[in-house]
Amino acid sequence: MAARTKTTKDRPSYRCTECGWQTAKWLGRCPECQAWGTVEEYGAPAVRTTTPGRVTTSAVPIGQVDGRRATARSTGVPELDRVLGGGLVPGAVVLVAGEPGVGKSTLLLDVAAKSASDEHRTLYVTGEESASQVRLRADRIGAIDDHLYLAAETDLAAVLGHLDAVKPSLLILDSVQTVASPEIDGAPGGMAQVREVAGALIRASKERGMSTLLVGHVTKDGAIAGPRLLEHLVDVVLSFEGDRHARLRLVRGVKNRYGTTDEVGCFELHDEGITGLADPSGLFLTRRAEPVPGTCLTVTLEGRRPLVAEVQALTVDSQIPSPRRTTSGLETSRVSMMLAVLEQRGRISALGKRDIYSATVGGVKLSEPAADLAVALALASAASDTPLPKNLVAIGEVGLAGEVRRVTGVQRRLAEAHRLGFTHALVPGDPGKIPSGMKVLEVADIGDALRVLPRSRRREAPRDEEGRR
């Protein structure tokens, strides 16, 4: 057997100097010839170093860098501009991810039409649909513009060729998992293909000063499909959320190199397309002439944006040994905690043997602890069949000891409730500045909060068939 040199590119291996037996790891004794201390390493890769090369641009003091080249340009959709931090920065690459059918393609097609102009062309590349299918959607939502170019391609080389021909200021690729490079082995959507396609488009965006919007698929767990490296390479990562059976859609900033990730964009999906909602609180409320038992209003913060939402609860006699606990839009664990607190700290014993249903209105999901007090009051109101006072909002986190804890942004929450016409609020202690004309009751524990229920109805005992108590 010919001896191998130290400059081989293969992985290091070991060989017995007596009999030539080879192995992938070191052994003290050769199992072939039984000799001790004869197994030695050979074929180790050579150590390479990178020599300094020619620089493309000279390093300059940061104060001399022209920041005007990174000025954001509006997309034409104010709610999306809010999340992006003012608009799209030239050369920025944005990854938009969301579940199938949530409205990603509809929103981006609307952005493509509204951002197109004489000076700024837009190229929309679809790899999932034909050009005629995209045209039908464009007719439906009114996204027709002479400076919007459309192409159906799944080859990376063809996409780069369209960039040379159209020279767009904005590229929209729907989606990055459907485009493949013939130079890389593997099917479209594989890790190697996604990495190569994203890397090539990012290089093209930086070289041309072109903004790029990439549509990304998500897994069944809601995570962005593909290698994690994809999220590190792009400049902005947006998450498109929403229940397909509801009208509300939320766009959250997961990563943003040009702004904060505290902003949330609200959209309404309908038959004519998708529109931004500057004041989405109306979707989460039910206007009634008289209050109904089992309902309570709260103010949640989506990023830095306050939204008034309604919590509803219903309790009925259970027909099975193990009562049902059903939630929609609320975390089941937190609802169970509120039931335990009401039974132990609030002395409400009628909840253990009843079916309990709790939900939110409009498809909004309440996951922050600030909604605990509203959930507890809605459950107590449903259990006693007593409506809460009209125009009341409840804000606060409820602990297992029954205490009502402070939450962030109480002043912003109260200002939003006051703007919508609510006059009374239950909040933890020390709420800060209170809007003029609003009555705020500070509560220390769940017992103080339950006192807002009318006492005569709350203590009323059930009647028998003859009407006697």
C-alpha positions as CSV (number, residue, x, y, z in Angstrom):
1,M,0.0,0.0,0.0
2,A,1.4,3.3,-1.0
3,A,2.2,5.7,1.9
4,R,0.0,8.8,2.2
5,T,1.5,12.2,2.7
6,K,0.7,14.7,5.4
7,T,-0.9,17.0,2.9
8,T,-3.9,14.8,2.2
9,K,-7.3,16.4,2.5
10,D,-8.9,13.3,4.0
11,R,-9.8,13.2,7.7
12,P,-7.0,12.1,10.1
13,S,-6.6,8.3,10.6
14,Y,-4.3,6.0,12.4
15,R,-2.1,3.1,11.1
16,C,0.0,0.4,12.7
17,T,3.7,0.8,11.8
18,E,4.2,-2.9,12.2
19,C,1.5,-4.5,10.1
20,G,-0.2,-1.5,8.3
21,W,-3.6,-2.0,9.9
22,Q,-5.7,1.2,9.8
23,T,-8.4,2.6,12.1
24,A,-10.3,5.9,12.5
25,K,-9.3,6.3,16.2
26,W,-6.1,5.8,18.2
27,L,-5.6,2.5,20.1
28,G,-2.8,1.6,22.5
29,R,-2.5,-1.9,21.1
30,C,-3.0,-3.1,17.5
31,P,-5.8,-5.7,17.3
32,E,-4.2,-7.2,14.2
33,C,-0.6,-7.9,15.2
34,Q,-1.1,-7.4,19.0
35,A,1.8,-5.0,19.1
36,W,1.8,-2.3,21.8
37,G,2.5,1.4,21.0
38,T,2.7,1.0,17.2
39,V,-0.5,2.8,16.2
40,E,0.3,6.3,15.0
41,E,-1.6,9.1,13.3
42,Y,-1.1,9.8,9.6
43,G,-2.9,11.8,7.0
44,A,-3.6,14.8,9.2
45,P,-4.8,17.9,7.2
46,A,-2.3,20.6,6.6
47,V,-2.7,23.9,8.4
48,R,-3.6,26.7,6.0
49,T,-3.5,30.4,6.6
50,T,-5.1,33.2,4.7
51,T,-2.8,35.9,3.5
52,P,-3.9,39.6,3.4
53,G,-5.5,40.6,0.1
54,R,-6.6,43.7,-1.7
55,V,-9.4,45.6,0.0
56,T,-12.5,46.6,-2.0
57,T,-13.1,49.9,-0.1
58,S,-10.9,51.7,2.3
59,A,-12.0,52.0,5.9
60,V,-13.0,55.5,6.9
61,P,-14.1,57.1,10.1
62,I,-17.7,56.4,10.9
63,G,-18.6,60.0,11.0
64,Q,-17.6,60.4,7.3
65,V,-19.9,57.6,6.1
66,D,-22.9,58.9,4.1
67,G,-26.0,57.8,5.9
68,R,-28.4,59.2,3.3
69,R,-28.0,56.1,1.3
70,A,-29.8,54.2,4.0
71,T,-32.9,56.4,4.1
72,A,-36.1,54.4,4.3
73,R,-38.6,54.6,1.5
74,S,-42.3,54.1,2.2
75,T,-44.0,51.0,0.9
76,G,-47.3,52.7,0.5
77,V,-48.8,50.7,3.3
78,P,-48.7,52.7,6.6
79,E,-49.2,49.7,8.8
80,L,-46.2,47.9,7.3
81,D,-44.1,51.0,7.4
82,R,-44.9,51.1,11.2
83,V,-43.4,47.7,11.7
84,L,-40.4,48.3,9.4
85,G,-39.5,51.5,11.2
86,G,-40.5,53.9,8.4
87,G,-40.2,51.9,5.3
88,L,-37.8,49.8,3.2
89,V,-34.1,50.7,3.3
90,P,-32.2,50.4,0.0
91,G,-30.3,47.2,0.0
92,A,-32.3,45.7,2.9
93,V,-33.5,42.1,2.7
94,V,-36.8,41.3,4.6
95,L,-38.0,37.8,5.3
96,V,-41.8,37.5,5.7
97,A,-43.0,34.3,7.2
98,G,-46.4,33.0,8.0
99,E,-48.8,30.0,7.8
100,P,-50.4,29.1,4.5
101,G,-53.5,31.1,3.6
102,V,-52.8,33.9,6.2
103,G,-52.4,36.5,3.5
104,K,-48.7,37.0,2.8
105,S,-48.9,37.0,-1.0
106,T,-52.0,39.3,-1.0
107,L,-50.2,41.8,1.2
108,L,-46.9,41.8,-0.7
109,L,-48.7,42.1,-4.1
110,D,-50.5,45.2,-2.7
111,V,-47.1,46.5,-1.5
112,A,-45.6,45.8,-4.9
113,A,-48.2,47.9,-6.7
114,K,-48.2,50.8,-4.3
115,S,-44.4,51.2,-4.1
116,A,-44.0,51.1,-7.9
117,S,-43.4,54.4,-9.7
118,D,-41.5,56.0,-12.6
119,E,-38.3,56.1,-10.6
120,H,-38.7,52.9,-8.7
121,R,-39.7,49.7,-10.6
122,T,-40.9,46.6,-8.8
123,L,-40.3,43.1,-9.8
124,Y,-42.6,40.4,-8.4
125,V,-41.2,36.8,-8.9
126,T,-43.6,34.0,-8.1
127,G,-42.4,30.4,-7.9
128,E,-45.7,28.9,-6.5
129,E,-48.2,30.2,-9.0
130,S,-48.4,31.1,-12.7
131,A,-48.3,34.7,-13.9
132,S,-52.0,34.5,-14.9
133,Q,-53.0,33.4,-11.4
134,V,-51.2,36.3,-9.9
135,R,-52.8,38.6,-12.4
136,L,-56.3,37.4,-11.2
137,R,-55.4,38.3,-7.7
138,A,-54.1,41.7,-8.7
139,D,-57.3,42.4,-10.5
140,R,-59.3,41.5,-7.4
141,I,-57.4,43.7,-5.0
142,G,-56.6,46.5,-7.5
143,A,-52.8,45.9,-7.6
144,I,-52.3,46.9,-11.3
145,D,-49.4,49.3,-12.2
146,D,-47.4,49.9,-15.3
147,H,-44.2,49.8,-13.3
148,L,-44.9,46.5,-11.7
149,Y,-43.2,43.7,-13.5
150,L,-44.3,40.0,-13.0
151,A,-42.4,36.8,-13.7
152,A,-42.9,33.2,-12.9
153,E,-39.5,31.5,-12.3
154,T,-38.1,28.7,-10.2
155,D,-34.5,28.9,-11.4
156,L,-32.1,31.2,-9.6
157,A,-30.1,32.1,-12.7
158,A,-33.3,33.2,-14.4
159,V,-34.2,35.4,-11.4
160,L,-30.8,37.1,-11.6
161,G,-31.3,37.5,-15.3
162,H,-34.6,39.4,-14.7
163,L,-32.8,41.7,-12.3
164,D,-30.4,42.7,-15.1
165,A,-33.2,43.3,-17.5
166,V,-35.7,45.1,-15.3
167,K,-33.3,46.8,-12.8
168,P,-35.9,47.1,-10.0
169,S,-35.7,49.1,-6.8
170,L,-37.8,46.4,-5.1
171,L,-37.7,42.6,-5.6
172,I,-40.4,40.4,-4.1
173,L,-39.8,36.6,-4.3
174,D,-42.7,34.3,-3.4
175,S,-41.2,32.1,-2.1
176,V,-37.6,31.4,-1.3
177,Q,-38.3,27.7,-0.9
178,T,-39.5,27.3,-4.5
179,V,-36.4,28.6,-6.2
180,A,-33.3,26.4,-6.8
181,S,-29.8,26.8,-8.2
182,P,-28.7,24.2,-10.8
183,E,-25.2,24.3,-9.4
184,I,-26.3,22.9,-6.0
185,D,-27.4,19.4,-5.4
186,G,-30.8,18.8,-3.7
187,A,-34.4,19.6,-4.3
188,P,-35.9,23.1,-3.9
189,G,-36.6,24.0,-0.3
190,G,-33.7,22.0,1.0
191,M,-31.2,23.5,3.4
192,A,-28.4,23.8,0.8
193,Q,-30.7,25.3,-1.8
194,V,-32.3,27.8,0.5
195,R,-28.9,28.9,1.8
196,E,-27.6,29.4,-1.8
197,V,-30.7,31.2,-3.1
198,A,-30.9,33.5,-0.1
199,G,-27.1,34.2,-0.3
200,A,-27.2,35.1,-4.0
201,L,-30.2,37.4,-3.6
202,I,-28.7,39.1,-0.6
203,R,-25.4,39.8,-2.5
204,A,-27.4,41.2,-5.4
205,S,-29.5,43.4,-3.1
206,K,-26.4,44.9,-1.4
207,E,-24.6,45.5,-4.7
208,R,-27.5,47.1,-6.5
209,G,-29.0,49.0,-3.5
210,M,-32.2,47.0,-4.1
211,S,-34.7,46.3,-1.4
212,T,-35.8,42.6,-1.3
213,L,-38.9,40.9,0.3
214,L,-38.6,37.2,0.6
215,V,-41.6,35.0,1.5
216,G,-40.7,32.1,3.8
217,H,-42.6,29.0,4.7
218,V,-43.2,27.9,8.3
219,T,-43.2,24.5,9.9
220,K,-46.1,22.9,11.7
221,D,-44.8,24.4,15.0
222,G,-44.8,27.9,13.5
223,A,-41.1,28.3,13.2
224,I,-39.5,29.6,9.9
225,A,-38.7,26.6,7.7
226,G,-35.1,26.2,6.4
227,P,-31.7,26.7,8.1
228,R,-31.5,29.0,11.0
229,L,-28.7,30.8,9.1
230,L,-31.4,32.3,6.9
231,E,-32.7,34.5,9.8
232,H,-29.2,35.6,10.6
233,L,-28.4,36.6,7.0
234,V,-31.4,38.8,6.4
235,D,-31.8,42.3,7.9
236,V,-35.5,42.1,8.9
237,V,-37.7,39.2,9.9
238,L,-41.4,39.7,10.0
239,S,-44.0,37.2,11.3
240,F,-47.4,37.2,9.7
241,E,-50.0,35.9,12.2
242,G,-53.7,35.4,12.3
243,D,-56.5,32.9,12.5
244,R,-57.7,31.9,9.0
245,H,-61.3,32.0,10.3
246,A,-61.0,35.6,11.6
247,R,-60.5,38.9,9.8
248,L,-57.6,40.2,11.9
249,R,-54.0,39.8,10.8
250,L,-50.9,40.9,12.7
251,V,-47.5,41.6,11.4
252,R,-44.8,41.5,14.1
253,G,-41.1,42.4,13.8
254,V,-39.0,39.5,15.1
255,K,-35.7,41.1,14.0
256,N,-35.0,44.5,12.6
257,R,-31.6,46.1,12.0
258,Y,-33.2,49.4,11.1
259,G,-35.7,49.9,13.9
260,T,-37.3,48.4,17.0
261,T,-39.2,45.1,17.2
262,D,-41.9,46.6,19.5
263,E,-44.3,47.7,16.7
264,V,-47.1,45.6,15.4
265,G,-49.1,46.2,12.2
266,C,-52.8,45.4,12.2
267,F,-54.6,44.4,9.0
268,E,-58.0,43.2,8.0
269,L,-58.4,40.5,5.4
270,H,-61.5,40.6,3.3
271,D,-62.8,39.6,-0.2
272,E,-61.4,42.7,-1.8
273,G,-57.9,42.2,-0.4
274,I,-56.1,43.3,2.7
275,T,-56.2,46.8,4.3
276,G,-54.4,48.3,7.3
277,L,-56.2,49.1,10.4
278,A,-55.1,52.3,12.2
279,D,-57.7,51.7,14.9
280,P,-58.3,47.9,15.2
281,S,-59.9,47.9,18.7
282,G,-63.4,47.9,17.1
283,L,-62.8,44.3,15.9
284,F,-62.4,43.1,19.5
285,L,-65.4,44.7,21.1
286,T,-69.2,43.9,21.1
287,R,-71.3,47.0,21.5
288,R,-74.4,46.3,23.6
289,A,-77.1,48.5,25.0
290,E,-77.0,46.7,28.3
291,P,-74.1,44.7,30.0
292,V,-74.2,40.9,29.8
293,P,-73.0,38.6,32.6
294,G,-69.7,36.9,31.9
295,T,-68.1,39.7,29.8
296,C,-65.2,42.0,30.8
297,L,-63.0,44.4,28.9
298,T,-59.3,44.8,29.2
299,V,-56.5,46.6,27.3
300,T,-53.6,44.5,26.0
301,L,-50.3,45.7,24.6
302,E,-49.2,44.3,21.2
303,G,-45.7,45.6,21.2
304,R,-46.1,49.2,22.1
305,R,-49.6,49.4,20.7
306,P,-52.6,49.3,23.2
307,L,-55.7,47.4,22.0
308,V,-59.0,47.1,23.9
309,A,-60.2,43.5,23.9
310,E,-63.2,41.7,25.3
311,V,-63.1,38.5,27.4
312,Q,-66.2,36.3,27.6
313,A,-67.0,33.4,29.9
314,L,-69.9,31.0,30.3
315,T,-70.6,28.5,33.0
316,V,-73.2,25.8,32.8
317,D,-74.1,22.7,34.9
318,S,-71.9,19.8,33.8
319,Q,-73.5,16.5,32.7
320,I,-70.4,14.5,33.0
321,P,-68.2,13.6,36.0
322,S,-65.2,15.6,34.7
323,P,-66.4,19.1,33.8
324,R,-65.2,20.7,30.5
325,R,-62.7,23.5,30.4
326,T,-62.6,25.1,26.9
327,T,-60.7,28.2,25.9
328,S,-60.3,30.2,22.6
329,G,-57.8,33.0,22.3
330,L,-56.7,32.5,26.0
331,E,-54.0,30.3,27.5
332,T,-55.6,27.3,29.1
333,S,-53.1,27.3,31.9
334,R,-53.8,30.9,32.9
335,V,-57.6,30.3,32.9
336,S,-57.1,27.3,35.1
337,M,-55.0,29.5,37.5
338,M,-57.7,32.1,37.7
339,L,-60.3,29.4,38.5
340,A,-58.2,28.2,41.3
341,V,-57.6,31.7,42.7
342,L,-61.4,32.5,42.5
343,E,-62.2,29.3,44.4
344,Q,-59.6,29.6,47.0
345,R,-59.1,33.4,47.5
346,G,-62.4,34.7,46.2
347,R,-64.5,32.1,48.0
348,I,-66.4,31.2,44.8
349,S,-67.1,27.4,45.2
350,A,-69.6,27.0,42.3
351,L,-66.9,26.7,39.6
352,G,-65.5,23.3,40.4
353,K,-68.5,21.2,39.1
354,R,-69.6,23.3,36.2
355,D,-68.5,23.4,32.5
356,I,-66.6,26.5,31.8
357,Y,-66.1,28.1,28.4
358,S,-63.9,31.2,27.9
359,A,-63.0,33.1,24.8
360,T,-62.0,36.4,23.2
361,V,-63.8,38.4,20.6
362,G,-62.5,39.0,17.1
363,G,-59.8,36.3,17.0
364,V,-57.3,38.2,19.2
365,K,-55.0,36.1,21.4
366,L,-54.4,37.3,24.9
367,S,-51.2,35.8,26.4
368,E,-49.8,38.6,28.6
369,P,-50.5,38.5,32.4
370,A,-52.2,41.9,32.3
371,A,-55.4,40.2,31.2
372,D,-55.6,38.0,34.3
373,L,-57.9,40.4,36.2
374,A,-60.3,40.6,33.2
375,V,-60.4,36.8,32.9
376,A,-61.1,36.4,36.7
377,L,-63.9,39.0,36.7
378,A,-65.5,37.5,33.6
379,L,-65.5,34.1,35.2
380,A,-66.9,35.5,38.5
381,S,-69.6,37.4,36.6
382,A,-70.6,34.3,34.7
383,A,-70.7,32.1,37.9
384,S,-73.0,34.6,39.7
385,D,-75.0,35.6,36.6
386,T,-74.3,39.2,37.4
387,P,-73.1,41.7,34.8
388,L,-70.2,44.0,35.5
389,P,-70.8,47.8,35.4
390,K,-71.0,49.3,32.0
391,N,-67.9,51.1,30.5
392,L,-65.5,49.2,32.8
393,V,-62.0,47.9,31.9
394,A,-59.9,45.7,34.1
395,I,-56.1,45.7,33.9
396,G,-53.7,43.7,36.1
397,E,-51.9,40.5,36.8
398,V,-53.3,38.2,39.5
399,G,-51.0,36.1,41.6
400,L,-51.7,32.7,43.3
401,A,-52.0,34.5,46.6
402,G,-54.9,36.6,45.1
403,E,-52.9,39.8,44.9
404,V,-53.2,42.1,41.9
405,R,-49.8,43.0,40.6
406,R,-48.6,45.9,38.5
407,V,-48.1,45.6,34.8
408,T,-46.2,47.7,32.2
409,G,-47.8,50.5,30.2
410,V,-50.7,51.2,32.5
411,Q,-50.9,54.9,31.5
412,R,-51.0,54.0,27.8
413,R,-53.7,51.4,28.4
414,L,-55.8,53.9,30.3
415,A,-55.4,56.5,27.6
416,E,-56.6,54.1,25.0
417,A,-59.6,53.1,27.0
418,H,-60.5,56.7,27.7
419,R,-60.1,57.5,24.0
420,L,-62.7,54.8,23.2
421,G,-65.2,56.2,25.7
422,F,-64.6,54.0,28.8
423,T,-65.1,55.8,32.0
424,H,-64.2,53.3,34.7
425,A,-61.2,51.1,35.3
426,L,-59.8,48.6,37.8
427,V,-56.0,48.8,38.0
428,P,-53.3,47.8,40.5
429,G,-51.9,50.3,42.9
430,D,-50.0,53.4,41.8
431,P,-51.2,53.6,38.2
432,G,-49.5,57.0,37.5
433,K,-51.2,59.8,35.6
434,I,-54.9,59.2,35.1
435,P,-56.8,60.6,32.0
436,S,-59.1,63.5,32.9
437,G,-62.7,62.5,33.5
438,M,-61.9,58.8,34.0
439,K,-62.6,57.1,37.4
440,V,-59.9,54.6,38.3
441,L,-60.3,52.2,41.3
442,E,-57.0,50.7,42.6
443,V,-57.4,47.2,43.9
444,A,-54.9,45.3,46.0
445,D,-56.3,41.8,45.7
446,I,-59.0,39.7,44.0
447,G,-61.4,40.3,46.9
448,D,-61.3,44.1,46.2
449,A,-61.9,43.5,42.5
450,L,-64.9,41.3,43.2
451,R,-66.6,44.1,45.0
452,V,-67.5,45.7,41.7
453,L,-70.2,43.1,41.2
454,P,-73.6,44.3,42.5
455,R,-73.9,43.0,46.1
456,S,-77.6,42.2,45.9
457,R,-77.3,40.0,42.9
458,R,-73.9,38.5,44.0
459,R,-75.3,37.2,47.3
460,E,-78.7,36.1,46.0
461,A,-79.4,32.5,46.7
462,P,-81.0,30.2,44.1
463,R,-84.8,29.8,44.2
464,D,-86.7,26.6,44.3
465,E,-89.6,25.6,41.9
466,E,-92.1,27.5,44.1
467,G,-90.1,30.7,44.1
468,R,-88.9,30.4,47.7
469,R,-85.3,31.1,48.7
